């Protein structure tokens, strides 16, 4: 029992020494106090920037040497007590026990060190690698920017370096600092589109460029990445003239990098519908175009055209245009030809099936639809012309005594996409 008490006493002394040294180390780290050299400690803390593992290493060896010195001191004190207690058996026995306990403690210290070293020498080393700093994330998706100098590409390149080149900790810190500056500039200059919405004050009619920043997977596989496009409108609530921006999505090279496009008119975007490309859409998709409204209902001779006849399994659907042979874009009366056949009409209604973005083109304007059934395409100003007529339901007053709307789209673009 007495031996147990002595062991507890020695352990308590060691713990107190460690606690005191730890507090002192923290205070010294804050004050920049120089530490004395400790044998076997690889590094002596000297500055406030000393990594934490070096403090633990220093404390560990300080501990080890202090405990050993304490054990030796107890042996010496016990020896002196034993010599001075000649003729007193009780005191001599106490001195012996003190010497034995100190030697056992010293053996325990040396033995624990040897056991750890024999298991794995790295267990007694404190060379924990510094953790790479976490970098801020570049906004992904559709960004509408007031100026053309937003450092989006520069921020993208820094992200690429951080995630794909395994830079050193020092370089990672530099990347974090520079990327933080770039992102602050981007968020000040650009509006990150969250979904179909009208632009807030400060960006309404102010955007000059649109950026599409893809989301790339860590493995860099483009099939698992996400690319974006957008349809922009010159009026709020998705009305007025529209401009679909999709050319980068049908680029045969398929580079997964940010893409910047100038906005036509430079100062007319008030609302936007962002969308994302689908790399593996369903093979069962189709677009049916009808010569007459309400899907040719009630028209005995109304024609229709289905695209495609046999749905392709491709990842990206190519654009499909038809052009008026006389070079005009005056509407349904112009004879037009398409890869799937000769057309003498422009569609007045449309049905789609599958995750598709269908763009009907009437240069320089167009109208976009996300997998919708449209009974009357003549209700959309972007793809109609107004002509002189009489007694027509769409009659309106204007330059002519009466005017009628006629569907006049001259091309179609189909993308495997869905709205955000």
BANU-840161 format. One line per 3 residues: number of its first residue (from 1); their letters; for each residue x, y, z of C-alpha. Coordinates in steps of 0.2 Angstrom, whole numbers. Layout:
<recs>
NUM	A	X,Y,Z ~ ...;
</recs>
This chain:
<recs>
1	XXX	0,0,0 ~ 14,12,4 ~ 22,8,-13;
4	XXX	6,12,-21 ~ 5,29,-12 ~ 23,33,-18;
7	XXX	18,29,-36 ~ 3,40,-35 ~ 14,54,-28;
10	XXX	27,52,-42 ~ 14,52,-55 ~ 5,68,-47;
13	XXX	22,77,-47 ~ 24,73,-66 ~ 7,79,-70;
16	XXX	9,95,-61 ~ 25,98,-70 ~ 17,95,-87;
19	XXX	2,106,-83 ~ 13,120,-77 ~ 25,118,-92;
22	XXX	10,118,-104 ~ 3,134,-96 ~ 20,142,-97;
25	XXX	22,136,-115 ~ 6,145,-120 ~ 11,161,-111;
28	XXX	28,160,-118 ~ 21,157,-136 ~ 10,173,-134;
31	XXX	25,183,-127 ~ 38,176,-138 ~ 49,170,-123;
34	XXX	64,160,-128 ~ 65,142,-122 ~ 80,133,-116;
37	XXX	87,119,-126 ~ 81,102,-122 ~ 91,87,-126;
40	XXX	83,76,-140 ~ 70,89,-144 ~ 72,92,-162;
43	XXX	66,110,-162 ~ 66,122,-148 ~ 51,134,-149;
46	XXX	57,152,-152 ~ 43,162,-160 ~ 25,164,-159;
49	XXX	23,155,-176 ~ 30,139,-170 ~ 18,124,-175;
52	XXX	9,116,-161 ~ 17,99,-164 ~ 34,106,-160;
55	XXX	27,112,-143 ~ 21,94,-139 ~ 38,87,-144;
58	XXX	47,100,-133 ~ 35,97,-118 ~ 37,78,-120;
61	XXX	56,78,-119 ~ 55,90,-105 ~ 44,79,-96;
64	XXX	54,63,-99 ~ 70,72,-94 ~ 62,80,-78;
67	XXX	54,63,-73 ~ 71,54,-75 ~ 80,68,-65;
70	XXX	67,67,-52 ~ 69,48,-50 ~ 88,50,-49;
73	XXX	86,63,-36 ~ 74,52,-26 ~ 87,38,-27;
76	XXX	101,49,-20 ~ 90,56,-6 ~ 85,38,-2;
79	XXX	103,33,-1 ~ 108,47,10 ~ 93,43,21;
82	XXX	98,25,22 ~ 116,29,27 ~ 110,41,40;
85	XXX	97,29,47 ~ 110,16,53 ~ 104,7,69;
88	XXX	86,12,65 ~ 78,-2,55 ~ 61,7,52;
91	XXX	69,22,44 ~ 81,11,34 ~ 66,1,27;
94	XXX	58,17,22 ~ 74,22,13 ~ 75,6,4;
97	XXX	56,7,-2 ~ 59,25,-8 ~ 75,19,-18;
100	XXX	65,4,-25 ~ 50,15,-30 ~ 61,28,-39;
103	XXX	70,14,-48 ~ 54,6,-54 ~ 48,23,-60;
106	XXX	64,26,-69 ~ 62,8,-77 ~ 44,12,-82;
109	XXX	50,28,-91 ~ 63,19,-100 ~ 53,4,-104;
112	XXX	38,14,-110 ~ 50,24,-122 ~ 57,7,-128;
115	XXX	41,-1,-131 ~ 34,14,-141 ~ 50,14,-151;
118	XXX	49,-4,-155 ~ 31,-3,-161 ~ 34,11,-172;
121	XXX	48,24,-171 ~ 36,38,-177 ~ 26,36,-161;
124	XXX	39,46,-152 ~ 41,59,-165 ~ 30,74,-167;
127	XXX	31,78,-185 ~ 12,80,-189 ~ 10,88,-205;
130	XXX	2,105,-206 ~ -16,105,-212 ~ -19,114,-229;
133	XXX	-30,129,-226 ~ -48,128,-233 ~ -51,140,-248;
136	XXX	-66,150,-251 ~ -77,143,-265 ~ -79,152,-282;
139	XXX	-98,154,-285 ~ -104,141,-298 ~ -118,143,-310;
142	XXX	-124,158,-320 ~ -117,175,-315 ~ -123,191,-323;
145	XXX	-109,204,-322 ~ -108,223,-325 ~ -91,223,-332;
148	XXX	-80,212,-342 ~ -65,212,-330 ~ -72,201,-317;
151	XXX	-58,189,-311 ~ -68,173,-313 ~ -55,164,-324;
154	XXX	-41,169,-313 ~ -51,162,-298 ~ -55,146,-307;
157	XXX	-37,143,-311 ~ -32,145,-293 ~ -46,132,-288;
160	XXX	-39,121,-301 ~ -21,122,-294 ~ -27,119,-276;
163	XXX	-38,104,-280 ~ -28,96,-294 ~ -9,99,-291;
166	XXX	-8,96,-272 ~ 2,112,-268 ~ 12,115,-252;
169	XXX	5,122,-237 ~ 13,139,-240 ~ 7,139,-258;
172	XXX	-11,134,-252 ~ -11,149,-240 ~ -6,161,-254;
175	XXX	-20,153,-265 ~ -32,156,-251 ~ -27,174,-249;
178	XXX	-28,178,-267 ~ -44,169,-270 ~ -52,178,-256;
181	XXX	-48,194,-265 ~ -54,188,-281 ~ -71,182,-274;
184	XXX	-74,198,-265 ~ -72,207,-282 ~ -83,195,-291;
187	XXX	-97,196,-278 ~ -96,215,-280 ~ -97,215,-299;
190	XXX	-108,200,-302 ~ -125,194,-297 ~ -126,175,-294;
193	XXX	-142,169,-302 ~ -151,157,-290 ~ -166,152,-302;
196	XXX	-178,159,-313 ~ -180,177,-307 ~ -180,195,-311;
199	XXX	-164,204,-307 ~ -163,215,-291 ~ -159,234,-291;
202	XXX	-141,237,-296 ~ -141,223,-309 ~ -157,226,-318;
205	XXX	-153,233,-335 ~ -135,234,-329 ~ -127,217,-334;
208	XXX	-115,217,-349 ~ -109,200,-348 ~ -115,183,-343;
211	XXX	-103,170,-336 ~ -106,151,-334 ~ -95,143,-321;
214	XXX	-97,124,-322 ~ -97,112,-307 ~ -83,99,-310;
217	XXX	-81,84,-300 ~ -65,80,-290 ~ -61,66,-302;
220	XXX	-62,79,-317 ~ -74,68,-327 ~ -85,79,-338;
223	XXX	-99,67,-338 ~ -102,69,-319 ~ -100,88,-320;
226	XXX	-113,101,-322 ~ -113,115,-336 ~ -125,129,-337;
229	XXX	-134,141,-349 ~ -147,154,-348 ~ -161,163,-357;
232	XXX	-161,182,-353 ~ -176,194,-356 ~ -177,212,-358;
235	XXX	-192,214,-346 ~ -196,208,-329 ~ -206,192,-326;
238	XXX	-199,184,-342 ~ -207,195,-355 ~ -201,205,-370;
241	XXX	-187,200,-381 ~ -177,185,-376 ~ -159,179,-379;
244	XXX	-155,161,-376 ~ -136,158,-373 ~ -131,140,-376;
247	XXX	-117,140,-390 ~ -104,134,-377 ~ -115,118,-373;
250	XXX	-115,112,-391 ~ -96,115,-393 ~ -89,99,-400;
253	XXX	-73,101,-390 ~ -83,100,-374 ~ -71,110,-363;
256	XXX	-77,111,-345 ~ -71,128,-341 ~ -80,145,-337;
259	XXX	-87,153,-352 ~ -91,171,-355 ~ -103,179,-367;
262	XXX	-108,197,-371 ~ -126,201,-369 ~ -134,208,-385;
265	XXX	-139,226,-382 ~ -128,227,-367 ~ -140,235,-356;
268	XXX	-157,226,-357 ~ -157,211,-346 ~ -171,212,-333;
271	XXX	-175,193,-329 ~ -166,177,-332 ~ -170,158,-333;
274	XXX	-155,148,-329 ~ -153,130,-335 ~ -141,115,-333;
277	XXX	-136,103,-347 ~ -140,85,-344 ~ -127,73,-350;
280	XXX	-137,57,-350 ~ -155,61,-354 ~ -168,48,-358;
283	XXX	-167,41,-375 ~ -186,43,-377 ~ -188,61,-381;
286	XXX	-197,70,-395 ~ -203,87,-401 ~ -219,88,-411;
289	XXX	-222,104,-421 ~ -239,107,-428 ~ -244,118,-443;
292	XXX	-260,124,-434 ~ -264,130,-417 ~ -271,118,-403;
295	XXX	-261,104,-410 ~ -270,104,-427 ~ -286,100,-418;
298	XXX	-301,104,-431 ~ -289,105,-446 ~ -291,91,-458;
301	XXX	-275,95,-468 ~ -264,102,-454 ~ -247,95,-455;
304	XXX	-235,90,-441 ~ -217,85,-439 ~ -209,75,-426;
307	XXX	-190,77,-421 ~ -182,65,-421 ~ -190,51,-430;
310	XXX	-178,39,-420 ~ -172,47,-404 ~ -153,47,-403;
313	XXX	-144,41,-388 ~ -132,56,-388 ~ -127,66,-373;
316	XXX	-129,83,-382 ~ -142,86,-395 ~ -137,95,-410;
319	XXX	-146,111,-416 ~ -158,109,-430 ~ -162,124,-441;
322	XXX	-172,127,-456 ~ -170,142,-468 ~ -181,151,-480;
325	XXX	-176,148,-498 ~ -179,165,-503 ~ -168,173,-490;
328	XXX	-182,181,-481 ~ -189,179,-464 ~ -206,185,-467;
331	XXX	-216,171,-460 ~ -226,156,-464 ~ -228,161,-483;
334	XXX	-209,159,-486 ~ -204,142,-493 ~ -192,133,-480;
337	XXX	-182,118,-481 ~ -176,107,-467 ~ -165,91,-465;
340	XXX	-180,81,-461 ~ -190,87,-476 ~ -197,102,-486;
343	XXX	-208,113,-475 ~ -219,127,-482 ~ -225,132,-464;
346	XXX	-219,138,-447 ~ -226,129,-432 ~ -241,137,-423;
349	XXX	-241,124,-408 ~ -229,112,-401 ~ -228,97,-389;
352	XXX	-212,91,-380 ~ -208,75,-371 ~ -192,73,-360;
355	XXX	-180,85,-351 ~ -178,97,-365 ~ -175,115,-369;
358	XXX	-183,119,-385 ~ -178,136,-394 ~ -188,142,-408;
361	XXX	-178,155,-418 ~ -184,170,-428 ~ -168,180,-431;
364	XXX	-162,190,-422 ~ -175,185,-409 ~ -180,168,-401;
367	XXX	-192,160,-388 ~ -187,146,-376 ~ -198,133,-369;
370	XXX	-194,120,-355 ~ -203,103,-359 ~ -220,113,-362;
373	XXX	-235,110,-372 ~ -239,126,-381 ~ -256,128,-389;
376	XXX	-253,144,-398 ~ -236,150,-403 ~ -243,166,-410;
379	XXX	-245,172,-392 ~ -226,175,-391 ~ -220,191,-399;
382	XXX	-202,185,-401 ~ -207,172,-415 ~ -221,181,-424;
385	XXX	-223,194,-438 ~ -238,206,-439 ~ -246,207,-457;
388	XXX	-261,216,-464 ~ -277,206,-462 ~ -296,207,-460;
391	XXX	-307,198,-448 ~ -293,189,-439 ~ -295,185,-420;
394	XXX	-278,192,-416 ~ -283,208,-424 ~ -275,224,-417;
397	XXX	-274,242,-421 ~ -258,248,-428 ~ -250,256,-443;
400	XXX	-262,246,-454 ~ -280,247,-453 ~ -279,229,-445;
403	XXX	-264,218,-441 ~ -263,199,-438 ~ -249,189,-429;
406	XXX	-242,175,-439 ~ -229,162,-433 ~ -213,165,-441;
409	XXX	-199,154,-433 ~ -186,149,-445 ~ -176,137,-435;
412	XXX	-176,126,-419 ~ -162,121,-406 ~ -165,107,-395;
415	XXX	-154,104,-379 ~ -155,90,-366 ~ -157,102,-352;
418	XXX	-169,107,-337 ~ -172,123,-328 ~ -163,126,-311;
</recs>
